[in-house]
Amino acid sequence: MDRDRIKTIAGIASISFGTALVILDGGIANVALPTIARDLGVDSSAAVLIITVYQLILVMTLLPLSAIGDRIGLRRLYQYGQILFAAASLLAFFANTLPFLLVVRAFQALGAAAVLSVTSAMLRTLYSPEKLGRGLGFNSVVVSSAGALAPTAGGFLLSFANWPWLFAAAVPFALASLALGAFLPNPPPRNEPYDFAGALLCAATFGLLIGGLESAVHGSSPLVSAFVTAIGVGLAVVLVRNQKREPRPVLPVDLLARPVLALSAIGGFTVFIASMTLLVSLPFRLEHSYGFTPSQVGAMMAPWPLTTLFVAPLAGTLSDRYPAGLLGGIGMGVGIVALLLIAFMPAAPTYFDVAWRMSLCGAGFGMFMSPNARLIIGSAPSERAAAAGGLISTIRLCGQTMGATLVAALLALGLGGGSIPALIACGLALVAGLCSVARLNPGIRSLDTREVDAVRPVGPLN
């Protein structure tokens, strides 16, 4: 095996380690929240901040950090992120108060954002254009597997160790990823000024919008929540106007101005809302309406990520040769059928009745996500690859946060334990499917050749 191939494999291993680690750490503490609340002497509602702070800092900093990666170097930012993540994970082991733990979690999220903000751009440098879809498909498997494994891994660790080990256990893996990161390619950074005002405005906009919506569901003052959200909306308008004047905007409005990428972003956003809406709401329905135990519910939902493990890399490979618009349309067609079947399950479903429906959902959504990510990354100019990668991660996190918030609102209204969430997810999947099929329009998918890489992938991107 030649040296270049060994370096490529090591680089892919580093990114896989790093991506799995930060995704896993985002959800591994969920199962330990009651234990942490008891040990630190705080209310359960306060302990939820351990998760909320992590997610909020991630969403706020992904795009600003991706812009920094363009300027200091992708590999350098990736390595800095791993160092910060490892240090914060080690400090979390010694946390004995909630405020200290929340500060450490914020730094963990900042390190994770640095890693995720450049992951897709790094993959673009590791894989040849004709294999980019396969690489992104594999990365989708890593993300979905880590997310699905997080609760199980957390429960396993808690069975023989105290909760601080949930965070400390990440340190050796972060160091391994850091060591392998030496084999990552190192595209030269661009010596351009950084838009600090735009970065701060971007972070504040996402923070206020998501914080306001979360407060509307979980808070006690609707007036305050509405005020915070309104400020976020106002800042969003200012942000877009500001970024339109920037040659390399932090918020990639230059990429979103392209119809094919805008449709991909909207489709990805609605898909992640739909998937989270179903995955968060279904356990309530299965337990409260049908009387299944939590362990049975977990077994019934497992076919979704397990099916995605096989479908996502296959879809990614196919997207190197066939239009993402076609693959995404087929995937959402399958997903819509599956969601309707879940919405109208039998009055007394068996394990098999639920499991095969969940598997069908995993197949449909997996068929959409990899080609969609491949199109966003593959269609962006090389100098905007980091921005496109940050956009993909931001879309995923915002969509998942919106889906969880939507379920919380439906539960508060007494509508979250029946078929309504599945029907809403079905409507969102329909929007994603229409966005995907619309990309087949030659007028939409054609790109200005002056704005695209000289080296183009084999076969149509969209």
C-alpha positions as CSV (number, residue, x, y, z in Angstrom):
1,M,0.0,0.0,0.0
2,D,1.5,3.3,-1.1
3,R,2.2,6.1,1.4
4,D,-0.4,8.5,0.0
5,R,-3.1,5.9,0.4
6,I,-2.0,5.2,4.0
7,K,-2.2,9.0,4.7
8,T,-5.7,9.2,3.2
9,I,-7.0,6.2,5.3
10,A,-5.5,7.8,8.4
11,G,-7.1,11.1,7.6
12,I,-10.5,9.5,7.1
13,A,-10.0,7.6,10.4
14,S,-9.3,10.9,12.1
15,I,-12.4,12.6,10.8
16,S,-14.5,9.5,11.6
17,F,-13.1,9.5,15.2
18,G,-13.6,13.2,15.7
19,T,-17.1,13.3,14.2
20,A,-18.4,10.3,16.1
21,L,-16.9,11.7,19.3
22,V,-18.5,15.1,19.2
23,I,-21.9,13.7,18.1
24,L,-21.8,11.0,20.8
25,D,-20.9,13.4,23.5
26,G,-23.8,15.6,22.6
27,G,-26.3,12.9,23.6
28,I,-24.4,10.6,25.9
29,A,-25.3,12.6,29.0
30,N,-29.1,12.4,28.4
31,V,-29.5,9.2,30.3
32,A,-27.5,10.6,33.2
33,L,-29.5,13.8,33.8
34,P,-31.5,12.5,36.8
35,T,-28.3,11.2,38.4
36,I,-26.4,14.4,37.8
37,A,-29.3,16.5,39.2
38,R,-29.3,14.4,42.3
39,D,-25.6,14.4,42.9
40,L,-25.3,18.2,42.3
41,G,-28.4,19.0,44.3
42,V,-30.3,20.8,41.5
43,D,-33.8,20.4,40.0
44,S,-34.2,18.1,37.0
45,S,-35.3,21.1,34.9
46,A,-32.0,22.8,35.7
47,A,-30.0,19.7,34.7
48,V,-31.5,19.8,31.2
49,L,-29.3,22.9,30.7
50,I,-26.4,20.5,30.4
51,I,-27.8,19.4,27.0
52,T,-29.3,22.7,26.0
53,V,-26.1,24.7,26.5
54,Y,-24.1,22.2,24.4
55,Q,-26.6,22.3,21.5
56,L,-27.0,26.1,21.6
57,I,-23.3,26.9,21.5
58,L,-22.9,24.4,18.6
59,V,-25.6,26.1,16.5
60,M,-24.3,29.6,17.4
61,T,-20.6,29.0,16.5
62,L,-20.6,26.6,13.5
63,L,-20.7,29.2,10.8
64,P,-18.4,31.7,12.4
65,L,-15.8,28.9,13.0
66,S,-16.1,27.6,9.4
67,A,-15.1,31.1,8.3
68,I,-12.1,31.1,10.6
69,G,-11.1,27.7,9.2
70,D,-10.8,29.3,5.7
71,R,-8.4,31.9,7.2
72,I,-6.2,29.9,9.6
73,G,-6.3,26.5,7.8
74,L,-8.8,23.7,7.9
75,R,-6.5,21.2,9.6
76,R,-5.3,23.7,12.2
77,L,-8.8,24.6,13.2
78,Y,-9.8,20.9,13.4
79,Q,-6.8,20.1,15.6
80,Y,-7.5,23.1,17.8
81,G,-11.1,21.9,18.2
82,Q,-9.9,18.5,19.3
83,I,-7.5,19.9,21.8
84,L,-10.2,22.2,23.3
85,F,-12.7,19.3,23.4
86,A,-10.3,17.0,25.1
87,A,-9.3,19.6,27.7
88,A,-13.0,20.5,28.5
89,S,-13.9,16.8,28.7
90,L,-11.1,16.3,31.3
91,L,-12.3,19.3,33.3
92,A,-15.9,18.0,33.3
93,F,-14.6,15.0,35.2
94,F,-13.8,17.3,38.2
95,A,-17.1,19.2,38.1
96,N,-18.9,19.4,41.4
97,T,-21.3,22.3,40.8
98,L,-23.8,22.9,38.0
99,P,-22.4,26.3,36.9
100,F,-18.9,24.9,36.5
101,L,-20.2,21.9,34.5
102,L,-22.2,24.3,32.3
103,V,-19.1,26.4,31.6
104,V,-17.1,23.3,30.7
105,R,-19.9,22.0,28.5
106,A,-19.9,25.4,26.6
107,F,-16.2,24.9,25.9
108,Q,-16.8,21.3,24.9
109,A,-19.4,22.5,22.4
110,L,-17.0,25.2,21.1
111,G,-14.4,22.5,20.4
112,A,-17.0,20.3,18.8
113,A,-18.2,23.2,16.6
114,A,-14.6,23.7,15.4
115,V,-14.4,20.0,14.4
116,L,-17.8,19.8,12.7
117,S,-17.4,23.2,10.9
118,V,-14.6,21.9,8.7
119,T,-15.4,18.1,8.6
120,S,-17.2,18.2,5.2
121,A,-14.6,20.5,3.7
122,M,-11.8,18.1,4.9
123,L,-13.7,15.2,3.3
124,R,-13.7,17.1,0.0
125,T,-9.9,17.3,0.1
126,L,-9.6,13.6,1.0
127,Y,-11.9,12.0,-1.6
128,S,-11.6,12.4,-5.3
129,P,-14.5,14.2,-6.9
130,E,-16.0,10.9,-8.3
131,K,-15.9,9.4,-4.8
132,L,-17.1,12.4,-2.8
133,G,-20.7,11.0,-2.5
134,R,-19.4,7.8,-1.1
135,G,-17.3,9.6,1.4
136,L,-20.2,11.8,2.6
137,G,-22.4,8.7,2.7
138,F,-19.9,7.0,5.0
139,N,-19.7,10.2,7.2
140,S,-23.5,10.1,7.4
141,V,-23.3,6.6,8.7
142,V,-20.8,7.8,11.4
143,V,-23.1,10.7,12.4
144,S,-26.3,8.6,12.6
145,S,-24.6,5.7,14.3
146,A,-23.0,7.9,17.0
147,G,-26.4,9.6,17.6
148,A,-28.2,6.3,17.9
149,L,-25.4,4.8,20.1
150,A,-25.2,7.7,22.5
151,P,-28.1,6.6,24.9
152,T,-26.9,3.0,24.9
153,A,-23.3,4.0,25.6
154,G,-24.3,6.3,28.4
155,G,-26.4,3.6,30.0
156,F,-23.6,1.1,29.7
157,L,-21.0,3.4,31.3
158,L,-23.4,4.3,34.1
159,S,-23.9,0.6,34.9
160,F,-20.4,0.4,36.4
161,A,-19.0,4.0,36.7
162,N,-20.1,7.4,38.0
163,W,-21.5,10.1,35.7
164,P,-18.2,12.1,35.4
165,W,-16.7,9.2,33.5
166,L,-19.3,9.9,30.7
167,F,-17.2,13.0,29.9
168,A,-13.7,11.7,30.8
169,A,-14.1,8.6,28.6
170,A,-14.0,10.9,25.6
171,V,-10.5,12.1,26.3
172,P,-8.5,9.1,24.9
173,F,-10.5,9.0,21.7
174,A,-10.1,12.8,21.2
175,L,-6.3,12.3,21.6
176,A,-6.4,9.5,19.1
177,S,-8.2,11.6,16.6
178,L,-5.7,14.4,17.3
179,A,-2.8,12.1,16.6
180,L,-4.3,10.8,13.4
181,G,-5.1,14.4,12.4
182,A,-1.4,14.9,11.5
183,F,-2.2,12.9,8.3
184,L,-5.0,15.2,7.3
185,P,-4.4,17.3,4.1
186,N,-3.7,21.0,4.8
187,P,-5.1,23.3,2.1
188,P,-3.3,26.7,2.3
189,P,-5.3,29.3,4.3
190,R,-6.5,32.5,2.7
191,N,-4.9,35.7,4.0
192,E,-8.2,37.7,4.2
193,P,-9.6,39.9,7.0
194,Y,-12.2,38.2,9.2
195,D,-15.6,39.7,9.6
196,F,-15.8,39.8,13.4
197,A,-19.0,41.9,13.4
198,G,-20.7,39.5,11.0
199,A,-19.6,36.5,13.1
200,L,-21.0,38.1,16.3
201,L,-24.2,39.0,14.6
202,C,-24.6,35.5,13.2
203,A,-24.0,33.9,16.6
204,A,-26.4,36.3,18.3
205,T,-29.1,35.7,15.7
206,F,-29.1,31.9,16.0
207,G,-28.8,32.2,19.8
208,L,-31.8,34.5,20.2
209,L,-34.0,32.7,17.7
210,I,-33.4,29.2,19.1
211,G,-33.4,30.5,22.7
212,G,-36.6,32.4,22.2
213,L,-38.4,29.4,20.7
214,E,-37.1,27.1,23.4
215,S,-38.3,29.6,26.0
216,A,-41.7,29.7,24.4
217,V,-42.1,26.0,25.1
218,H,-40.3,25.5,28.3
219,G,-40.4,29.0,29.9
220,S,-43.0,30.6,32.1
221,S,-43.3,34.0,30.4
222,P,-44.7,34.0,26.8
223,L,-44.2,37.8,26.6
224,V,-40.5,37.5,27.3
225,S,-40.2,34.6,24.8
226,A,-41.9,36.6,22.1
227,F,-39.7,39.6,22.8
228,V,-36.5,37.5,22.5
229,T,-37.7,35.8,19.3
230,A,-38.7,39.1,17.8
231,I,-35.2,40.5,18.5
232,G,-33.8,37.4,16.9
233,V,-35.9,37.9,13.8
234,G,-34.8,41.6,13.6
235,L,-31.2,40.6,13.9
236,A,-31.7,38.0,11.1
237,V,-32.9,40.7,8.7
238,V,-29.9,42.9,9.6
239,L,-27.5,39.9,9.3
240,V,-28.7,39.0,5.8
241,R,-28.4,42.6,4.6
242,N,-24.9,42.9,6.2
243,Q,-23.7,39.6,4.7
244,K,-24.8,40.4,1.2
245,R,-22.1,43.2,1.2
246,E,-19.3,40.8,2.2
247,P,-17.1,39.0,-0.4
248,R,-16.8,36.0,1.9
249,P,-19.8,36.1,4.2
250,V,-19.9,34.2,7.5
251,L,-23.6,33.3,6.8
252,P,-23.2,31.8,3.3
253,V,-25.8,34.0,1.5
254,D,-23.7,33.8,-1.6
255,L,-24.2,30.0,-1.7
256,L,-27.9,30.2,-0.7
257,A,-28.5,32.7,-3.6
258,R,-28.0,29.7,-5.9
259,P,-31.4,28.1,-6.4
260,V,-30.1,24.6,-6.4
261,L,-28.3,25.1,-3.1
262,A,-31.2,27.0,-1.5
263,L,-33.6,24.1,-2.4
264,S,-31.1,21.7,-0.9
265,A,-30.8,23.7,2.3
266,I,-34.6,24.0,2.7
267,G,-35.1,20.3,1.9
268,G,-32.4,19.3,4.4
269,F,-33.9,21.5,7.1
270,T,-37.4,20.1,6.7
271,V,-36.0,16.5,6.6
272,F,-34.2,16.9,9.9
273,I,-37.3,18.6,11.5
274,A,-39.4,15.7,10.3
275,S,-37.1,12.9,11.5
276,M,-36.7,14.5,14.9
277,T,-40.4,15.1,15.3
278,L,-41.1,11.4,14.8
279,L,-38.2,10.1,16.8
280,V,-39.0,12.2,19.8
281,S,-42.7,11.8,19.8
282,L,-43.0,8.1,18.9
283,P,-41.9,6.8,22.4
284,F,-44.7,8.7,24.1
285,R,-47.2,7.1,21.7
286,L,-45.8,3.6,22.0
287,E,-45.7,3.7,25.8
288,H,-48.8,5.7,26.6
289,S,-51.2,4.6,23.9
290,Y,-50.0,1.0,23.3
291,G,-48.4,0.1,26.7
292,F,-45.0,-0.9,25.5
293,T,-42.1,-0.8,28.0
294,P,-39.1,1.6,27.4
295,S,-36.8,-1.4,26.4
296,Q,-39.4,-2.6,23.9
297,V,-39.7,0.9,22.5
298,G,-35.9,1.1,22.0
299,A,-35.9,-2.2,20.2
300,M,-38.8,-1.1,18.0
301,M,-37.0,2.2,17.0
302,A,-33.6,0.6,16.4
303,P,-34.4,-0.5,12.8
304,W,-34.3,3.2,11.7
305,P,-30.6,3.8,12.4
306,L,-29.7,0.2,11.5
307,T,-31.3,0.6,8.1
308,T,-29.6,4.0,7.6
309,L,-26.3,2.3,8.2
310,F,-26.7,0.4,4.9
311,V,-28.7,2.8,2.8
312,A,-26.7,6.1,3.5
313,P,-23.4,4.9,2.0
314,L,-25.3,3.2,-0.9
315,A,-27.1,6.4,-1.6
316,G,-23.9,8.4,-1.4
317,T,-22.2,6.2,-3.9
318,L,-25.2,6.4,-6.3
319,S,-25.1,10.2,-6.0
320,D,-21.7,10.2,-7.7
321,R,-23.5,8.9,-10.8
322,Y,-27.1,9.8,-10.6
323,P,-28.9,13.2,-9.8
324,A,-29.4,14.0,-6.1
325,G,-32.8,15.4,-7.1
326,L,-33.9,12.0,-8.3
327,L,-32.5,10.0,-5.4
328,G,-33.9,12.5,-2.9
329,G,-37.3,12.4,-4.5
330,I,-37.4,8.6,-4.4
331,G,-36.2,8.7,-0.8
332,M,-38.9,11.1,0.4
333,G,-41.5,9.2,-1.6
334,V,-40.5,6.1,0.5
335,G,-40.4,8.2,3.7
336,I,-43.9,9.7,3.1
337,V,-45.4,6.2,2.7
338,A,-43.6,5.0,5.8
339,L,-44.8,8.0,7.9
340,L,-48.4,7.5,6.7
341,L,-48.1,3.8,7.7
342,I,-46.8,4.9,11.2
343,A,-49.6,7.5,11.6
344,F,-52.2,4.9,10.9
345,M,-50.8,1.8,12.7
346,P,-53.1,-1.0,13.8
347,A,-55.0,-0.5,17.1
348,A,-52.8,-3.1,18.8
349,P,-49.5,-3.2,16.9
350,T,-46.9,-5.9,17.4
351,Y,-43.1,-5.4,17.5
352,F,-43.0,-6.3,13.8
353,D,-45.7,-3.8,12.9
354,V,-43.6,-1.0,14.3
355,A,-40.2,-2.3,13.3
356,W,-40.7,-2.7,9.6
357,R,-42.3,0.8,9.4
358,M,-39.3,2.3,11.1
359,S,-36.9,0.4,8.8
360,L,-38.8,1.8,5.8
361,C,-38.4,5.3,7.3
362,G,-34.7,4.8,7.8
363,A,-34.4,3.7,4.1
364,G,-36.3,6.7,2.8
365,F,-34.5,9.3,4.9
366,G,-31.1,7.7,4.3
367,M,-31.7,7.9,0.6
368,F,-32.3,11.6,0.8
369,M,-29.6,12.8,3.3
370,S,-26.3,11.6,1.7
371,P,-27.0,12.8,-1.8
372,N,-28.3,16.1,-0.4
373,A,-25.1,16.7,1.5
374,R,-23.0,15.7,-1.5
375,L,-24.8,18.2,-3.7
376,I,-24.2,21.1,-1.2
377,I,-20.5,20.3,-0.8
378,G,-19.8,19.3,-4.4
379,S,-21.5,22.3,-5.9
380,A,-19.8,24.9,-3.8
381,P,-16.5,26.5,-5.1
382,S,-13.4,25.0,-3.4
383,E,-12.7,28.3,-1.6
384,R,-16.2,28.1,0.0
385,A,-16.1,24.4,0.9
386,A,-15.7,25.1,4.6
387,A,-18.7,27.5,4.5
388,A,-20.8,24.8,2.7
389,G,-19.7,22.2,5.4
390,G,-20.7,24.6,8.2
391,L,-24.0,25.1,6.5
392,I,-24.7,21.4,6.4
393,S,-24.0,21.0,10.1
394,T,-26.0,24.1,11.0
395,I,-29.0,22.9,9.0
396,R,-28.9,19.5,10.8
397,L,-28.6,21.0,14.3
398,C,-31.2,23.7,13.7
399,G,-33.6,21.1,12.2
400,Q,-33.2,18.7,15.1
401,T,-33.6,21.5,17.6
402,M,-36.8,22.7,15.8
403,G,-38.1,19.2,15.7
404,A,-37.6,18.6,19.4
405,T,-39.2,22.0,20.2
406,L,-42.2,21.2,18.0
407,V,-42.8,17.9,19.8
408,A,-42.6,19.7,23.2
409,A,-45.2,22.2,22.0
410,L,-47.5,19.4,20.7
411,L,-47.1,17.5,24.0
412,A,-48.0,20.7,25.9
413,L,-51.1,21.0,23.8
414,G,-52.0,17.3,24.3
415,L,-51.4,16.4,20.7
416,G,-48.0,14.8,20.9
417,G,-49.0,11.2,21.9
418,G,-51.0,10.3,18.8
419,S,-50.8,10.3,15.1
420,I,-50.5,14.1,14.7
421,P,-46.6,14.2,14.9
422,A,-46.3,11.5,12.2
423,L,-48.7,13.4,9.9
424,I,-46.8,16.7,10.5
425,A,-43.5,14.8,9.7
426,C,-45.2,13.5,6.6
427,G,-46.1,17.1,5.4
428,L,-42.5,18.2,6.1
429,A,-41.2,15.2,4.1
430,L,-43.4,16.2,1.2
431,V,-41.9,19.7,1.2
432,A,-38.4,18.1,1.1
433,G,-39.4,15.8,-1.7
434,L,-40.7,18.7,-3.8
435,C,-37.5,20.7,-3.2
436,S,-35.5,17.7,-4.3
437,V,-37.5,17.0,-7.5
438,A,-37.4,20.7,-8.3
439,R,-33.6,20.5,-8.6
440,L,-34.1,18.3,-11.7
441,N,-35.2,21.4,-13.6
442,P,-32.3,22.3,-15.9
443,G,-32.8,26.0,-15.3
444,I,-32.3,25.5,-11.6
445,R,-29.5,23.0,-11.5
446,S,-27.3,24.8,-14.1
447,L,-24.4,26.7,-12.4
448,D,-22.2,29.5,-13.6
449,T,-19.0,27.8,-14.7
450,R,-16.9,30.7,-13.4
451,E,-18.1,29.9,-9.9
452,V,-17.5,26.2,-9.8
453,D,-14.3,24.2,-9.4
454,A,-12.3,23.5,-12.4
455,V,-12.3,19.8,-11.4
456,R,-15.9,18.6,-11.5
457,P,-17.3,15.3,-10.2
458,V,-18.2,12.6,-12.7
459,G,-21.9,12.6,-13.5
460,P,-24.5,15.2,-12.6
461,L,-24.4,16.6,-9.1
462,N,-28.1,17.2,-8.7
